[in-house]
Amino acid sequence: MPRPERQSIRFRGRDEPVLQTFRVRGRTYFALEALSDRGAFRVFDPHAAPGGDYRALYRFPAAETTRQRTEILRRLAGPNSNRNFPQLIECTRCGEDLFVVLNWVWGTNLRDYLHAVREQTTPRPSVSEVVRLVRGLAHGVGHYHRRTNIVHGDISPANIVIASGTKQLVLIDFGLAGGTSRHQAAR
């Protein structure tokens, strides 16, 4: 594991320890949290905006299955992209690894939000607001499936974020996503 260039990052009033540093196409990303045991990290990108911002970074071994996953992410970020999915920032091969960087979706995942509603620490949304949110996400998922033949593979409350500021649902974690043939999609 590479040694971090910095011991911690101060962002939005918090000091966070750097787990490791990644250099991807001349940019440095500071890993602050492992999001899974499959090479997914919450990273800090000091060049993302004035003052920097978080990103989601995926590190895959360069293999055929990785190429397929990358193609899925490229199709998601292509001309058919919409607000219900994270935007692809970068996808590049470095040595034996493939790095995919997505924008960080700020908000609360639906699992935590529903728990807070059950615990009555967050107000229950109106029926019309729930219908609007779910309809928007369903439209986005249906649109992508028709256009790209991509199936997410793990739509669950933990993989849906209520995005801050936009009041919309964003589907994250495409680790199990896969393509379907047109014949299978027509059934």
N, C-alpha and C positions, 0 to 999 in steps of 0.2 A: 504494500500500500504506500503510495507516495506521501511524503511528509507535507503537512500544510505549510504554505508560505506565511500564513498568519495564524496565530493561536485562536483568535476570536474575531467575529464581525459584529459591529454595532450598527443596528438597523432598527428604525422606528422605536428608539429608546430602549432596546434590549441588546444585551451582549450574548452572542451565541457562539459556542465553541465550533471550530472548524474540524470536521472529521477527516477530510482529505481534500486535495486540490486537483482539479482536472484542467488540462490545457487542450482546448479544442479549436483548431484553426486560428491560433493566435490569441484566442480569448481565454481568460482564466475564470473558472467557475469554482466557488468554494462550497463544498458539500457540508450542509448543516444538519441534515437528518436523513437517515435511510428510510425510505417509504415502503420498501419491501425487501425481501431477501433475494430478489431477482435483478438487482442492479438499478433500482430506481431511487433517486435522491431529490430532496428539496435543496436547491443550491442558491447561492447568492451570486448575481451577475452585476458587478459594479458599473457596467456600461449600459445596463438595460434602460435606465432613465436617469434624470438628475438625482443623484443620491443612490442609484442602483435599485434593484428589485429582485424578488425571488423568481426562480424558474423551476420547472420539473426537468430533471436530466435522467435519461435512461442510457445505461451502458450495456450493450449486448455484445456477445461474441459474434464476430463476422462469420456467419454461416447462412445456409439457404433459408432456414426458418426466419432468421433475422432479416434477410432481404425481403421476405414476404411481409413481415410486420412493418418494415420501413415503407414498403409500397403502400400498405394500408394507410399509414400516417400521412404519406405524401398525397394520397387521394383525398384524405380528410382536409388537408390544407390547400387543396387545389382551387380551381375556379368555382367549385360548388360549396365552399366553406360557409359556415354560418355561426351564429353566436352560441349555439348549444354544445360546441366542442372547443377544447383548447386550441390555440393557434400554434402551428409548427414554426419554430424560430430557426432551427438548424438541424440538419441531418448529414452527418459526414463520417467517413471511415478514417480512423487513426490507428495505424498498425493493425493489430489483430482484433480491434474493437470497433464497434459502430456506436456513435453517440447521437442521440436524438434529444433535442432541447425543445420544450414546449413552454408557452407562457404559463405563469402561475395563476390559477383561478382563485381569487380572493373571495372568501365567503365561509359558509358553514355547511358541512355535509348533511344530507337529509337525515341520516341516522341520528346524528347528534341533535339536530333541530327537533325531530319527532320526540326524542327522549325529553328534551326541555319542555315541549308542549305537554307531554304526559305528566311531567313533574310540576307543571303549572308555573314554571319560571319564565316561560315565553308565552305571549298571548296566542290563542288559537286563531289561525287565519280564517278569513271568510270563505264560504263555499265558492264564490265567484273568483276569488284570488287563486284558490287551489285549482279550479278548472282552467283558468288562464295559464298558470304555470305548467300544469301537466299537458295541456293541449299544445303549448309551445314546444315542449320537449318531444312529445310524440310526433309532432310535425317535423321537427329537425331530424329525429332518428329515422322516420319513414322516408324523408327526402334523401338522406344519405344512403339508405338501403337501396332505394330505387335507382339512384344515380351511380353508386359505386359497388353495389352488391356486397357491402360490408355488414357483418353481424358483430355487434359488440361482444357478446358472449358472457357478460357479467353485469347486467343492469341490476343494481341493488341500491338501497338507500346510502350505503357507504360510498358508492361511486357516483353519486349525484350531488352537486354542490349548488346551494342557493347563492348565486353570485352577489356580492356586495355591490350596492350602487345601481345595478341594472334590474334587480328583482326578476331574475330569470333562472332557470335550471340549466346547469352545464354538466354534461356527462364526461367523466374522467376515467382514467386507467384502462387503456386499450390493450393490456397485456394478454388478454384471451381473445382479442378480436381476430376474425378470420373472414376470408372471402367466400362467397358462394358462387356456384355457376349460375348462369341465367336460367337454365332449365330448372334447377332446384328452387330458385327465387320465384318462378312462375307457378309453382304448385300451390 
